[in-house]
Amino acid sequence: MKMKFIYILSLAFVIASCGDGVADLTVDEYIASKNLVTQELDKGVHIVIENPGSDVRPNINSQVIANYSGTLTNGVEFDSGTDVKFQMSGVIEGWRIGLKALGEGGAATMIIPPNVGYGGQATGVIPANSVLVFDVELLEVN
């Protein structure tokens, strides 16, 4: 009986630690696991455009205002913001690549590989070499 309890407890721990089964996936594995149809941009960034927005698009010198949430491939949210203002030159390269595909008022999900995210450097709760998933609404481009 004691052995059965330990087995069940161990199994529950393994299941709980797996989350939704998509932790530490590559970009391609994540896309396949979610059955997404994406557009591949430069340097392996993928995007699912929900709304392309207007013809007003950001460039490296733009200041933008956006709503966003950032998650790991296992669904753990590591950052989010509403009406956040930032310079395009000050964000990770994956954001610069992805946001250039959107116009003002646009919305998309960007899937960013580590090479244009945080790479081999762990940052806060983001482990080294993590694929980043951002849901972004580009509110304003200046």
JOLIN-V787001 format. One record per residue. N is the residue number from 0. RES is the residue in one letter. OMEGA is omega in radians with two decimals (* if undefined). Layout:
N|RES|OMEGA  N|RES|OMEGA
This chain:
0|M|3.14  1|K|-3.14  2|M|3.12  3|K|3.11  4|F|3.13  5|I|3.12  6|Y|-3.13  7|I|3.11  8|L|3.12  9|S|3.13  10|L|3.11  11|A|3.12  12|F|3.14  13|V|-3.13  14|I|-3.13  15|A|-3.10  16|S|3.14  17|C|-3.13  18|G|3.14  19|D|3.04  20|G|-3.11  21|V|3.13  22|A|3.04  23|D|3.12  24|L|2.98  25|T|3.10  26|V|-3.11  27|D|3.11  28|E|3.12  29|Y|-3.14  30|I|3.13  31|A|-3.10  32|S|3.14  33|K|-3.14  34|N|-3.09  35|L|2.95  36|V|-3.03  37|T|2.97  38|Q|3.11  39|E|3.12  40|L|3.12  41|D|3.00  42|K|3.04  43|G|3.06  44|V|3.08  45|H|-3.12  46|I|2.98  47|V|-3.08  48|I|3.10  49|E|3.13  50|N|-3.08  51|P|-3.13  52|G|-3.09  53|S|3.08  54|D|3.12  55|V|-3.07  56|R|3.14  57|P|2.97  58|N|-3.05  59|I|-3.11  60|N|-3.08  61|S|2.90  62|Q|-3.10  63|V|3.01  64|I|-3.06  65|A|2.87  66|N|-3.13  67|Y|2.92  68|S|3.14  69|G|3.13  70|T|2.96  71|L|-3.11  72|T|3.08  73|N|3.09  74|G|3.13  75|V|3.13  76|E|3.12  77|F|3.14  78|D|3.02  79|S|3.12  80|G|3.11  81|T|-3.14  82|D|-3.12  83|V|3.14  84|K|3.10  85|F|3.06  86|Q|3.09  87|M|-3.12  88|S|-3.07  89|G|-3.11  90|V|3.13  91|I|-3.07  92|E|3.12  93|G|3.07  94|W|-3.13  95|R|3.12  96|I|-3.07  97|G|-3.09  98|L|3.09  99|K|3.11  100|A|-3.12  101|L|2.98  102|G|3.10  103|E|-3.11  104|G|-3.11  105|G|3.12  106|A|-3.11  107|A|2.94  108|T|3.12  109|M|3.10  110|I|-2.93  111|I|3.11  112|P|-3.08  113|P|-3.08  114|N|3.07  115|V|3.04  116|G|3.12  117|Y|3.05  118|G|-3.10  119|G|-3.11  120|Q|3.01  121|A|-3.11  122|T|-3.11  123|G|-3.14  124|V|-3.13  125|I|3.10  126|P|3.07  127|A|3.07  128|N|-3.14  129|S|2.92  130|V|-3.10  131|L|3.13  132|V|-3.13  133|F|2.92  134|D|-3.00  135|V|2.96  136|E|-3.11  137|L|-3.01  138|L|-3.03  139|E|3.09  140|V|3.10  141|N|*
